[in-house]
Amino acid sequence: MVGGTLFRVLTAASGVCEIGVWLTPDVQGQGLVTRAVEAMIDWAVRERGMSRVEWLTVPANERSQAVARRLGMRRDGVLRQAFPLGDERHDVEVWSLLAAEWSGSAPAHR
């Protein structure tokens, strides 16, 4: 196994979901996350009727931000010190994509 994707949150009542991913360093940069998350977004929007798909990342994770951009997401803002890790708290960037913005593929793949 080289990685994984999941819906960290998927709430039908609110129409909002959050996607989480991880990937081993040796296979990064091959488009695996982008392709997998495209399929997840498509399913969430078309099959489950989600209105909003969220993506959270720490500000230092440039690869994660690049994936969000490739998927057509917009940066909504920063939740300051929202993520505890060990003895420290880290900021979290919130990225999102609205159902009306989704065409079935990420802009970079059109």
C-alpha positions as CSV (number, residue, x, y, z in Angstrom):
1,M,0.0,0.0,0.0
2,V,1.4,3.4,-1.0
3,G,-1.4,5.6,0.3
4,G,-5.0,6.1,1.0
5,T,-8.0,8.4,0.7
6,L,-11.1,8.8,2.8
7,F,-14.0,11.0,3.5
8,R,-13.1,12.3,7.0
9,V,-16.5,13.9,7.1
10,L,-19.6,13.3,4.9
11,T,-22.8,14.8,6.3
12,A,-25.8,14.3,4.0
13,A,-27.9,16.7,6.0
14,S,-25.5,19.6,5.5
15,G,-24.3,18.6,2.1
16,V,-20.7,19.0,3.2
17,C,-17.8,16.5,3.1
18,E,-14.1,16.6,3.8
19,I,-11.6,14.5,2.0
20,G,-8.3,13.3,3.6
21,V,-5.3,11.6,1.9
22,W,-1.9,10.2,2.6
23,L,0.8,9.0,0.3
24,T,4.3,7.6,0.8
25,P,7.1,9.8,-0.4
26,D,8.4,7.4,-3.0
27,V,5.2,7.7,-5.2
28,Q,4.5,11.3,-4.8
29,G,4.4,13.5,-7.9
30,Q,2.7,10.8,-10.1
31,G,-0.8,12.3,-9.9
32,L,-2.2,9.4,-7.8
33,V,-3.9,11.6,-5.2
34,T,-5.3,14.0,-7.8
35,R,-6.9,11.1,-9.8
36,A,-8.2,9.4,-6.7
37,V,-9.7,12.6,-5.3
38,E,-11.3,13.5,-8.6
39,A,-13.2,10.2,-8.5
40,M,-14.2,10.9,-4.8
41,I,-15.4,14.5,-5.6
42,D,-17.4,13.2,-8.6
43,W,-19.1,10.6,-6.5
44,A,-19.8,12.9,-3.6
45,V,-21.3,15.6,-5.9
46,R,-23.2,13.4,-8.4
47,E,-24.2,10.4,-6.3
48,R,-24.5,11.8,-2.8
49,G,-25.6,15.4,-3.6
50,M,-22.8,17.1,-1.7
51,S,-22.8,20.9,-2.1
52,R,-19.3,21.5,-0.7
53,V,-16.2,19.5,-0.7
54,E,-13.5,20.6,1.8
55,W,-9.7,19.9,1.9
56,L,-7.7,20.8,5.0
57,T,-3.9,21.1,5.1
58,V,-1.2,22.8,7.1
59,P,0.2,25.9,5.5
60,A,3.7,24.3,5.1
61,N,2.3,21.4,3.0
62,E,2.9,22.9,-0.5
63,R,2.2,19.5,-2.2
64,S,-1.3,19.3,-0.6
65,Q,-2.0,22.9,-1.7
66,A,-1.0,22.1,-5.2
67,V,-3.4,19.2,-5.3
68,A,-6.2,21.4,-4.1
69,R,-5.4,23.9,-6.8
70,R,-5.3,21.2,-9.5
71,L,-8.7,20.0,-8.3
72,G,-10.1,23.6,-8.8
73,M,-10.4,24.3,-5.1
74,R,-10.2,27.8,-3.6
75,R,-8.5,28.7,-0.4
76,D,-11.1,29.8,2.1
77,G,-8.8,30.8,4.9
78,V,-6.8,29.7,7.9
79,L,-8.0,28.2,11.2
80,R,-5.3,29.4,13.5
81,Q,-3.8,26.8,15.8
82,A,-6.7,24.4,15.1
83,F,-4.6,21.2,14.8
84,P,-2.8,19.7,17.8
85,L,0.3,17.6,17.0
86,G,2.4,16.6,19.9
87,D,3.0,19.6,22.2
88,E,2.3,22.1,19.5
89,R,-0.7,23.5,17.7
90,H,-0.6,24.2,14.0
91,D,-2.6,26.4,11.7
92,V,-4.9,24.7,9.2
93,E,-5.7,26.0,5.7
94,V,-9.3,25.3,4.5
95,W,-9.8,24.8,0.8
96,S,-13.1,24.1,-0.8
97,L,-14.9,23.3,-4.0
98,L,-18.6,23.9,-4.6
99,A,-20.8,21.5,-6.5
100,A,-21.6,24.2,-9.0
101,E,-17.9,24.6,-9.8
102,W,-17.3,20.9,-10.4
103,S,-17.5,19.7,-14.1
104,G,-16.4,16.1,-13.5
105,S,-12.6,16.6,-13.8
106,A,-10.0,18.8,-12.3
107,P,-9.1,21.9,-14.4
108,A,-5.6,20.6,-15.1
109,H,-7.0,17.4,-16.6
110,R,-9.4,19.1,-19.0
